[in-house]
Amino acid sequence: MPRPTKADPDKQLMIKSKTVQRLAKEVKYYEQEVKENEEKLAKMKEEQKDPYDIKKFAEVLGESQMMIPDSQNRYKKSLEDLKSFLETHVDYDFTSEEWVTTAKELLSS
């Protein structure tokens, strides 16, 4: 039976930093998608498109709007996770200074 191994803090730092980066992009993407879909919906209404198409597109817009709070919550949670990880490993000598710098930049933004 394989014995449990302790996760490498350097690898954990890299993974947590990349998670924060990915979720930040996701939040921006959904916010941009909502903005674009709102403009498209307004244009559809202005052009008096088929009411069924307008209704369905409004549903699509609603789904996009529902994703923003979820994405923001996951982003905030990953930031907190990264912050607590750095606080618990404050005395650890990370081999990659690049990820330490990236993590600190992510936390300060």
N, C-alpha and C positions, 0 to 999 in steps of 0.2 A: 504494500500500500504506500503510495507516494506521500511523503510528509509535506505539510503545508509550508510554503515559503513566504517570507515577508516580501511584500511588493517593494520594488526599487523606487525610492523617493524621486530620483531623477526622472524615471519613466512616468511616475504619477504626476509630477509637475508638468511634464510635456503634455500628457493627456488632458489634464485639467485646463491648461492654458489653451489648447486647441479647442476644447469644448466651449470655453467662453467665447473664443473667436467665432466659432461656427454659429453659436446661438445669437451673437450680436448681428451677424450677417442675416440670420433668419428673421430677426425682429425687423431689421431695415427692409428686407424683402417684402414681408407682409404689409408693412406700413406703406411702402411704395405701391404694392399691388392694390391696396384699398383705395389709395388716391387715384390711380389710373382707372380702376373700375367705377369709382364715383363719377369721374369725368365722362366715361363711356356711357354710363347709365343716364346721366343728364343729357348727353347728346342723343341717346335713343329716345328719350322723352320729348326732347325738342323737335326731333324729326318725326315724331308721332309714329314710331315703329309699332309692330303688332303688340297688343297688350300682353299676350302670352309670353312673348320674348322678353319684354320688359320685366314681367313678374319673375321669370326664371333667372334673368340676369341679376335682379335684386336679391334673389336667394343666394346666388353665387357671391355677391358682395357681402351679404350677411355672414356667410361661412368664413370669408376672409377676415371680416371684422372680429369674429369669434376667436380666430387664431392668434390675434395680437396679444390679448391678455395672457393666454397660455404660454406663448413664446416669451413674453416679458417675465413671467413668473419663473420659467425654467432658466432664463438668462440670469435673473437675480439670484436664484438658488445656486447656480454654478459659480457666480462671483463670490458668494458667501463661502462656498465650499473651497474655492481657491484661496480665499483670504484665511480661512481657518487652517488650511493645510500649511500655508507659509508661516502662520503663527506657531503651529506646533513643531515645525521644522526650522525654526529660526537659527538654531545652532548647527544645523546640518551643513556640511560643505558640499554643495552641489557641484557636479563636474561640468555642467553646462551653464555658464553665466548668461548665455543668450536667453534661456528659458526663464531664468530668474528675472532678468530685465524685462522680458515680454510680460511676465505675470504682473510685475509691479506697474508697468504701463497700463495694463488692462484694468487693474484695480484703481488706478488714479484717474482713469477716463470716465 
